[in-house]
Amino acid sequence: MDVKFQDTQANTTEQLNSTKQLFDSKPSVTFSVAEAVVKILGDMGVQYAFGVSGGAIAPVWAALHQSCIQVLHFRHEAGAAFAAIEAYFASDRPVVVFTTAGPGITNALTGLLAARWEGAKVIFVSASTSAPQRGRWACQETSSYTMPSAGIFTSGQIFHYATTLESSDQLPEVSRRLALGLGQPGGFVAHISIPTNIQTSTLNTSLPRVTLSQSLATVTEETIAECVRLLSEGPFAIWVGFGARGAAKDIRHLAERTGAAVMCSPRAKGIFPEDHPQFVGVTGFGGHESVLRYMQEQRPWYTLVLGTRLGELTSFWNPEMISRRGFLHVDIDPEVPGTAYPSVKTFAIQSDVGVFLKALLKSFPERPGTSKVPLLLRKRNVIHPRADGKVRPDVLMNMIQRVIVEQSNAVVMTEVGNSLVWAIHVLQFAKPCRFRISTGFGSMGHFVTGVVGAALARNGKAVAIVGDGAMLMNSEVNTAVGYQIPAVWIVLNDGRYNMCEQGMTYLGFNGVDATIPQADFVKIAQGMGADGMRVQSEYDIQAALEKAMASPGPFVVDILIEPTSTAPIGSRLDSLISQGATNY
């Protein structure tokens, strides 16, 4: 657990104690249920609420505005949910998403599913139809008459915890369940649906004392001893996942002590420095050939897997990634180890990665004379700009590396599509938490909107590298203008869903239409009050990026991309072919 979260825990406990005194002392001020819910959320550490208003949620929306929580009014509920995810990862504090009834709820579901897949802590507060009006064709009616309750209003695959608050008497149990969920390791996505008439009803119960405490999955001495024994048998590799982002120092310490080779999943770029001599590369989607060369030529006895599910875009379930004697797999979720490679011998360790590594380092013998494995180092290709033609994606990425990655501390995020694979393949990070992508749920529209939440919570620059298709979906540039949030969008504008077009050709399907009428994103941005610059030559990239990074407000860089440059997506397409998606 990082210090920032510990501080939040301590402050939250004090706030919850004061809340208990407030309600137990029965003050003369009468609280509504909406005000009480908002008070609970603030006391649990919530700093931001993202959403779209509506009549049915009006009391909660008003209560949020009167609280210490900063309210961000978005243009679409999905954008609000994506922004909430990235605000969580930027701040390490739980975030609220609010919507009105009916379509407000369904619009938000894509972003909330992404929150579940990403491991964020998000509390969704929505409105539902008051009991006397249910079944009577109320406007945007939200009840069992009009919407399925299973999964949306009940705990399940979307929400870890979901309930409809039909009485203020339920508030103690609701607050208890929220506190338990927010204190557990990993993500937590909850849904509290409140009928409109309940929001304005008077609180008739006191709130019990609820303490937020972080519970970390620990590991036994026997397990650590067995890990030390196995890893001491011969050379081993470390496979770093996004779930290990809080343990960067200990991973480096273990690698340098043992001489282990280190590779990472696409989401884990930067947790172990990509310029370190023991780093062999990124695995999976957009990854590096150097990883497979290492596994073929210097296959380790074991691979220590830290905080990754080893899903398709991390491993492609490639048998070449299997070490000689199997995996030691550490994850807080006991269902993860052994799932991606069910036939491979796997020693499963349920633990927080940081807790595990600290225990392992205490027990692992000091080996100062350990010789480093002669690794196959990757070399960054330097591509010089050309005067003619549209911008090549790899040239753009090299310039992003120089201007943004190396000369700022901005977080960089990329949308699903060719922008994602180019960024994974070319960009290099030496520090954790500077690169954000989604390779699980992988929704288009995640980072064109999430960048707003990240820039807000960081109180500084956040940069989204996106395709024109995603940018046309839902960019929330207008929202960033309204709050003067310094988000930057770098748009790879090639007038098509290029990953789809290139992929269909590779798979043998010809004649499909993936083109998009080419938009001028600078004019669109300026029409909403943002600034921007269009780039038509590779020689203009640097000036545009520097201007974007110097801008105090939202800025759009519209890059006219050479559409015939083939992205390194062959492994993904080969995986699709193996699953039957081919016309050959």
C-alpha positions in Angstrom: 0.0 0.0 0.0 1.5 3.3 -0.9 1.8 6.2 1.6 -0.8 8.3 -0.1 -3.5 5.6 0.5 -2.4 5.1 4.1 -2.8 8.9 4.7 -6.3 8.6 3.1 -7.2 5.8 5.4 -6.1 7.7 8.5 -8.0 10.8 7.5 -11.1 8.7 6.5 -11.2 7.1 10.0 -11.2 10.5 11.6 -13.9 11.7 9.3 -16.1 8.6 9.9 -15.8 9.1 13.6 -16.9 12.7 13.3 -19.8 11.5 11.1 -20.9 9.1 13.7 -20.9 11.9 16.3 -22.8 14.1 13.9 -25.6 11.6 13.5 -25.6 10.1 17.0 -25.9 13.5 18.6 -29.1 14.1 16.6 -28.4 17.6 15.4 -31.1 20.1 14.9 -30.3 20.1 11.2 -32.4 17.5 9.4 -30.6 15.4 6.8 -32.2 13.9 3.7 -31.1 10.5 2.5 -29.4 12.1 -0.5 -27.3 14.3 1.9 -26.5 11.4 4.1 -25.4 9.2 1.1 -23.1 12.0 -0.1 -21.7 12.6 3.4 -20.9 8.9 3.6 -19.1 9.0 0.2 -17.1 12.0 1.2 -16.1 10.4 4.5 -14.9 7.3 2.6 -12.4 9.4 0.7 -14.3 10.3 -2.4 -12.9 13.5 -4.0 -14.5 13.6 -7.4 -18.0 12.8 -8.8 -18.4 12.4 -12.6 -21.8 12.2 -14.3 -24.7 13.7 -16.2 -27.6 15.2 -14.4 -31.4 14.5 -14.8 -34.6 15.1 -13.0 -34.7 11.8 -11.2 -31.3 12.3 -9.6 -31.7 16.0 -8.8 -31.6 15.7 -5.0 -28.4 13.7 -5.0 -26.9 16.0 -7.6 -27.7 19.0 -5.4 -26.3 17.3 -2.4 -23.0 16.6 -4.2 -22.7 20.3 -5.1 -23.2 21.3 -1.4 -20.5 18.8 -0.3 -16.7 18.7 -0.3 -16.8 16.5 -3.4 -15.9 18.2 -6.7 -18.6 17.6 -9.2 -17.8 17.2 -12.9 -20.7 17.5 -15.3 -20.0 15.5 -18.5 -21.6 15.3 -21.9 -22.2 11.5 -21.9 -22.4 9.0 -19.1 -20.0 6.6 -20.6 -17.4 9.4 -20.8 -18.0 10.2 -17.2 -17.4 6.6 -16.2 -14.2 6.3 -18.2 -13.0 9.6 -16.7 -13.8 8.2 -13.2 -11.6 5.2 -13.9 -8.6 7.3 -14.8 -9.2 9.7 -11.9 -9.0 6.7 -9.6 -5.7 5.4 -11.0 -4.3 9.0 -10.9 -5.3 9.7 -7.3 -5.7 6.2 -5.7 -9.0 7.4 -4.2 -12.4 6.0 -4.8 -14.5 7.9 -7.3 -18.3 8.4 -7.8 -20.2 8.2 -11.0 -23.8 9.6 -11.0 -26.5 9.3 -13.5 -30.3 9.8 -13.8 -32.7 6.9 -14.4 -33.2 4.8 -17.5 -30.9 5.7 -20.3 -28.5 7.4 -17.9 -27.9 4.0 -16.3 -27.5 2.1 -19.5 -25.3 4.7 -21.1 -22.9 4.3 -18.2 -22.7 0.5 -18.2 -19.9 0.2 -20.7 -17.6 2.5 -18.6 -18.6 0.7 -15.4 -17.8 -2.7 -17.0 -14.4 -1.3 -17.9 -13.9 -0.2 -14.3 -14.6 -3.8 -13.2 -12.1 -5.2 -15.7 -9.5 -2.5 -15.0 -9.6 -3.0 -11.2 -10.7 0.5 -10.3 -12.7 1.6 -7.2 -15.8 3.3 -8.5 -19.2 3.8 -6.7 -22.1 4.3 -9.1 -25.1 6.3 -7.8 -28.2 6.3 -9.9 -31.8 7.2 -9.7 -34.8 4.8 -10.0 -38.5 5.4 -10.2 -40.4 6.0 -7.0 -42.5 3.0 -5.9 -45.9 4.7 -6.3 -45.1 5.5 -10.0 -43.7 2.1 -11.0 -45.6 0.4 -13.8 -47.4 3.5 -14.8 -45.2 4.6 -17.7 -43.2 7.1 -15.7 -40.7 9.2 -17.7 -37.5 7.1 -18.1 -39.1 4.5 -15.8 -36.5 2.4 -14.0 -38.2 -0.5 -12.4 -38.7 -4.3 -12.8 -41.4 -3.4 -15.3 -39.0 -1.8 -17.8 -35.4 -2.9 -17.0 -33.8 -6.2 -16.1 -32.7 -6.2 -12.5 -30.3 -9.0 -12.5 -26.7 -7.7 -13.0 -27.6 -4.1 -13.1 -29.3 -3.7 -9.7 -27.9 -6.8 -8.1 -24.3 -8.0 -7.3 -22.8 -10.0 -10.1 -20.5 -9.7 -13.1 -20.9 -5.9 -13.5 -21.0 -4.9 -9.8 -19.2 -6.4 -6.8 -22.1 -5.0 -4.8 -25.4 -3.5 -5.9 -28.6 -2.6 -4.1 -31.6 -0.4 -4.4 -32.0 1.9 -1.3 -35.7 1.7 -0.5 -35.4 3.1 3.0 -33.0 5.1 5.1 -32.9 2.1 7.5 -30.7 0.4 4.9 -28.0 3.0 5.1 -25.9 1.4 7.9 -25.7 -1.8 5.9 -24.9 0.0 2.7 -22.2 2.0 4.3 -20.7 -1.1 5.9 -20.7 -2.9 2.5 -19.1 0.0 0.8 -16.4 0.3 3.4 -15.6 -3.4 3.2 -15.4 -3.2 -0.6 -13.2 -0.1 -0.7 -10.9 -1.7 1.9 -10.3 -4.9 0.0 -7.3 -5.4 -2.3 -7.9 -4.9 -6.0 -10.9 -3.2 -7.6 -14.4 -2.6 -6.3 -17.3 -1.4 -8.3 -20.6 -0.8 -6.6 -24.1 0.5 -7.6 -26.4 2.3 -5.2 -29.8 3.0 -6.9 -32.0 5.4 -5.0 -35.7 6.1 -5.9 -36.3 9.8 -6.3 -38.8 10.0 -3.4 -36.3 8.2 -1.1 -33.6 10.7 -2.0 -35.6 13.5 -0.4 -36.9 11.5 2.5 -35.7 12.4 6.0 -33.0 10.3 7.6 -34.5 8.4 10.5 -31.6 6.4 11.7 -28.1 7.1 13.0 -25.1 5.9 11.1 -22.9 3.4 12.8 -19.1 3.9 13.0 -17.5 2.4 10.0 -13.7 2.2 9.7 -12.0 1.8 6.3 -9.1 -0.6 6.7 -6.9 -1.9 4.0 -6.7 -5.7 4.1 -3.8 -7.2 2.2 -3.5 -10.8 1.2 -0.5 -12.1 3.0 1.7 -15.2 2.4 2.9 -17.9 4.8 6.5 -18.6 5.7 6.1 -22.1 4.2 5.1 -20.6 0.8 8.0 -18.2 0.8 10.4 -21.0 1.6 9.1 -23.1 -1.2 9.4 -20.1 -3.6 13.0 -19.6 -2.5 13.7 -23.3 -3.1 12.2 -23.3 -6.6 13.8 -20.1 -7.8 17.2 -21.1 -6.5 17.2 -24.3 -8.7 18.3 -22.4 -11.8 17.8 -19.2 -13.8 14.4 -17.7 -13.7 12.5 -14.8 -15.4 10.1 -12.3 -13.9 6.9 -11.5 -15.8 5.5 -8.2 -14.5 1.9 -7.2 -14.8 -0.2 -4.1 -14.0 -1.1 -5.6 -10.6 2.5 -5.2 -9.6 2.6 -1.4 -10.1 3.0 -0.7 -6.4 6.0 -2.9 -6.0 8.4 -1.4 -8.6 11.4 -0.9 -6.2 11.1 -4.5 -4.9 10.9 -6.0 -8.4 14.1 -4.2 -9.4 15.8 -5.2 -6.2 14.9 -8.9 -6.8 16.0 -8.7 -10.4 19.3 -7.1 -9.7 20.0 -9.4 -6.8 19.4 -12.6 -8.8 20.2 -11.6 -12.4 16.7 -12.6 -13.5 15.5 -11.5 -16.9 12.4 -9.2 -16.7 9.6 -8.8 -19.2 6.3 -7.1 -18.8 2.7 -7.1 -20.0 1.6 -4.2 -22.2 -0.2 -2.5 -19.3 2.9 -2.9 -17.1 5.2 -0.8 -19.2 7.5 1.2 -16.9 7.1 -0.7 -13.7 10.5 -2.1 -14.5 12.6 0.4 -16.4 12.5 -0.4 -20.1 16.1 0.9 -20.5 17.4 -1.5 -17.8 20.0 -4.1 -19.1 17.9 -6.9 -17.7 14.7 -5.9 -19.4 14.0 -8.2 -22.4 10.8 -6.5 -23.7 7.1 -6.3 -23.7 5.0 -9.4 -24.2 1.9 -9.9 -26.3 0.1 -7.2 -28.2 2.5 -4.8 -29.8 5.3 -6.5 -27.9 8.8 -7.3 -28.9 10.5 -10.1 -30.8 13.3 -10.0 -28.2 11.0 -11.7 -25.7 10.4 -14.7 -27.9 14.1 -14.9 -28.8 15.0 -14.9 -25.1 12.5 -17.7 -24.4 13.7 -19.7 -27.3 17.5 -19.3 -26.7 17.7 -18.9 -22.9 14.5 -20.5 -21.7 14.4 -20.1 -17.8 13.6 -22.9 -15.4 10.8 -21.0 -13.9 8.9 -17.7 -14.5 7.8 -15.7 -11.6 4.5 -14.1 -12.7 3.5 -10.9 -10.7 0.0 -9.4 -11.0 -1.1 -10.3 -14.5 -3.8 -12.7 -15.7 -1.7 -13.7 -18.7 -4.7 -13.1 -20.9 -4.7 -13.1 -24.7 -3.2 -9.6 -25.3 -0.5 -10.3 -22.7 0.5 -13.8 -23.8 -1.6 -14.9 -26.8 -1.4 -18.2 -24.8 1.8 -18.8 -26.8 3.5 -22.1 -25.7 6.9 -20.4 -26.4 6.2 -18.4 -23.2 6.2 -21.4 -21.0 9.3 -21.9 -18.9 10.9 -25.3 -18.5 9.4 -26.2 -15.1 6.4 -23.9 -15.1 5.1 -20.8 -13.3 5.2 -19.3 -9.9 2.1 -17.1 -10.1 1.4 -14.3 -7.6 -2.0 -12.6 -7.6 -4.5 -11.3 -5.1 -7.3 -13.1 -7.0 -7.1 -16.9 -6.3 -8.9 -17.6 -9.6 -6.1 -16.1 -11.8 -3.2 -18.5 -11.5 -3.5 -21.4 -13.8 -6.3 -20.0 -15.9 -4.5 -18.8 -19.0 -2.2 -21.9 -19.2 -4.3 -24.6 -17.5 -2.1 -27.5 -18.5 1.1 -25.9 -17.2 2.5 -26.7 -13.8 1.7 -23.6 -11.7 2.6 -22.9 -8.1 -0.2 -20.5 -7.1 0.4 -17.8 -4.5 -2.5 -15.7 -3.4 -1.0 -12.5 -2.1 -0.6 -8.8 -2.6 2.5 -8.6 -4.9 4.3 -6.1 -2.7 3.7 -8.1 0.5 5.0 -11.2 -1.3 8.1 -9.6 -2.6 9.1 -8.1 0.7 8.8 -11.5 2.3 10.7 -13.1 -0.5 13.5 -10.6 -0.4 14.0 -11.2 3.4 14.4 -14.9 2.8 16.2 -15.0 -0.6 19.9 -15.6 -0.1 22.2 -12.7 -0.9 24.2 -13.6 -4.1 26.4 -10.5 -4.7 28.5 -12.5 -7.2 25.5 -13.5 -9.4 26.3 -13.1 -13.0 23.7 -11.5 -15.1 22.1 -13.5 -17.9 23.4 -12.3 -21.3 20.2 -10.9 -22.5 19.2 -10.0 -26.0 18.9 -6.2 -25.7 16.5 -4.3 -27.9 17.7 -1.3 -29.8 15.4 1.7 -30.6 15.2 2.4 -34.3 15.9 6.0 -35.1 13.8 7.1 -38.1 14.6 10.4 -39.6 11.7 12.7 -40.7 11.0 13.2 -44.4 9.8 16.3 -46.1 7.2 14.8 -48.3 4.1 12.7 -47.6 1.9 12.2 -44.6 3.2 11.4 -41.1 4.4 7.8 -40.5 3.1 6.5 -37.1 6.6 5.3 -36.0 8.1 8.7 -36.6 5.3 10.3 -34.6 5.9 7.8 -31.7 9.6 8.6 -31.7 8.8 12.3 -31.4 6.3 11.6 -28.6 9.1 9.7 -26.8 11.4 12.7 -27.1 9.0 15.6 -26.3 6.5 14.0 -23.9 7.9 10.9 -22.3 11.4 12.1 -21.8 10.8 15.8 -21.2 7.7 15.8 -19.0 6.1 13.8 -16.2 2.7 13.6 -18.0 0.8 10.3 -18.0 0.4 8.9 -21.5 -2.6 6.8 -22.5 -3.6 5.2 -25.7 -6.9 4.1 -27.2 -7.6 0.7 -28.6 -6.5 0.5 -32.3 -3.3 1.1 -34.2 -2.4 4.0 -31.8 -2.3 1.4 -29.0 -0.1 -1.1 -30.7 2.3 1.6 -32.0 2.6 3.1 -28.5 3.3 -0.3 -26.9 5.9 -1.2 -29.5 7.8 2.1 -29.7 7.4 4.1 -26.5 9.7 3.3 -23.5 9.1 4.2 -19.9 11.5 4.2 -17.0 9.0 4.8 -14.2 5.7 3.2 -13.2 2.2 4.8 -13.6 3.1 6.9 -16.6 1.4 4.6 -19.2 -2.3 3.6 -19.2 -4.0 1.3 -21.7 -6.9 -1.2 -21.6 -6.1 -4.6 -23.0 -8.9 -6.5 -21.2 -12.2 -4.9 -21.9 -10.6 -2.7 -24.5 -13.5 -0.3 -25.2 -13.1 2.4 -27.8 -13.8 5.8 -26.2 -12.1 4.9 -22.9 -9.1 7.2 -23.2 -10.5 10.0 -25.3 -12.6 10.6 -22.3 -10.5 9.1 -19.5 -7.7 11.6 -20.3 -10.0 14.3 -18.7 -10.3 12.4 -15.4 -6.5 11.7 -15.3 -5.5 15.3 -16.0 -8.0 16.5 -13.4 -6.8 14.2 -10.6 -3.1 14.7 -11.4 -3.7 18.5 -11.5 -1.4 18.4 -14.6 -0.9 17.2 -18.1 -2.4 13.9 -19.3 -1.9 12.9 -23.0 -4.2 10.6 -25.0 -2.9 9.0 -28.2 -6.0 8.1 -30.1 -7.4 7.2 -33.5 -9.9 9.4 -35.5 -12.6 6.7 -35.0 -12.3 6.9 -31.2 -12.1 10.7 -31.2 -15.4 10.9 -33.2 -17.1 8.7 -30.7 -17.1 10.8 -27.5 -14.1 13.0 -26.7 -15.3 15.2 -23.8 -13.2 18.1 -25.2 -16.1 20.4 -24.3 -16.1 19.1 -20.7 -12.3 19.8 -20.5 -12.9 23.4 -21.8 -15.6 24.0 -19.2 -13.3 23.1 -16.3 -10.0 24.2 -18.1 -8.5 20.8 -17.6 -5.1 20.5 -19.4 -5.8 17.3 -21.3 -4.0 16.7 -24.6 -5.4 14.6 -27.5 -3.0 13.4 -30.2 -5.2 12.1 -33.0 -3.9 9.7 -35.6 -6.1 10.9 -38.4 -6.1 8.5 -41.4 -9.7 8.6 -42.3 -10.5 5.0 -41.4 -10.7 2.3 -38.7 -7.2 1.3 -39.8 -6.7 -1.6 -37.5 -9.9 -3.1 -38.7 -9.0 -2.5 -42.4 -5.5 -3.8 -42.1 -6.7 -6.7 -40.0 -9.4 -7.7 -42.4 -6.9 -7.8 -45.3 -4.5 -10.0 -43.2 -7.4 -12.4 -42.4 -8.4 -12.7 -46.0 -11.6 -10.6 -46.1 -11.6 -8.1 -48.9 -14.0 -5.4 -50.0 -15.1 -4.3 -46.5 -15.6 -0.6 -45.9 -13.7 0.8 -42.9 -13.3 4.4 -44.1 -14.4 7.5 -42.3 -15.0 10.9 -43.9 -11.8 12.7 -42.7 -12.6 15.3 -40.0 -10.7 18.4 -39.1 -10.3 17.9 -35.4 -8.6 21.3 -34.8 -11.7 23.1 -36.2 -13.9 20.9 -34.0 -11.8 21.6 -31.0 -11.7 25.4 -31.7 -15.5 25.3 -32.1 -15.8 24.1 -28.6 -13.3 26.6 -27.1 -10.1 24.4 -27.1 -6.9 25.1 -28.9 -5.2 22.9 -31.5 -2.8 22.4 -34.3 -2.9 20.3 -37.4 0.2 18.5 -38.5 0.6 17.5 -42.2 4.4 17.1 -42.3 6.8 15.1 -40.1 8.9 18.2 -39.7 6.0 19.9 -37.9 5.4 17.2 -35.3 7.9 18.6 -32.7 6.5 22.1 -32.7 2.9 20.9 -32.4 3.7 18.6 -29.4 5.7 21.3 -27.7 2.8 23.8 -28.1 0.4 21.2 -26.8 2.5 20.6 -23.7 2.9 24.3 -23.0 -0.8 25.1 -23.3 -2.6 25.7 -20.0 -5.9 24.3 -21.3 -7.2 21.5 -23.4 -5.3 21.0 -26.7 -5.9 18.8 -29.8 -3.0 17.8 -32.1 -4.5 16.5 -35.4 -1.9 14.4 -37.2 -2.6 13.4 -40.8 -1.3 9.8 -40.8 0.0 7.7 -43.6 -2.7 5.0 -43.8 -0.5 2.3 -45.5 2.0 2.0 -42.6 1.3 -1.4 -41.2 1.1 -1.6 -37.5 2.9 -4.5 -35.7 -0.3 -6.5 -35.0 0.6 -9.8 -36.5 0.5 -11.7 -33.2 -3.1 -10.6 -32.5 -4.2 -11.5 -36.0 -2.5 -14.9 -35.8 -4.4 -15.5 -32.5 -7.6 -14.6 -34.3 -6.8 -17.1 -37.1 -6.1 -19.8 -34.5 -9.6 -19.1 -33.2 -11.2 -19.5 -36.6 -11.5 -15.8 -37.7 -10.1 -16.3 -41.3 -11.3 -16.5 -44.8 -8.3 -18.6 -46.0 
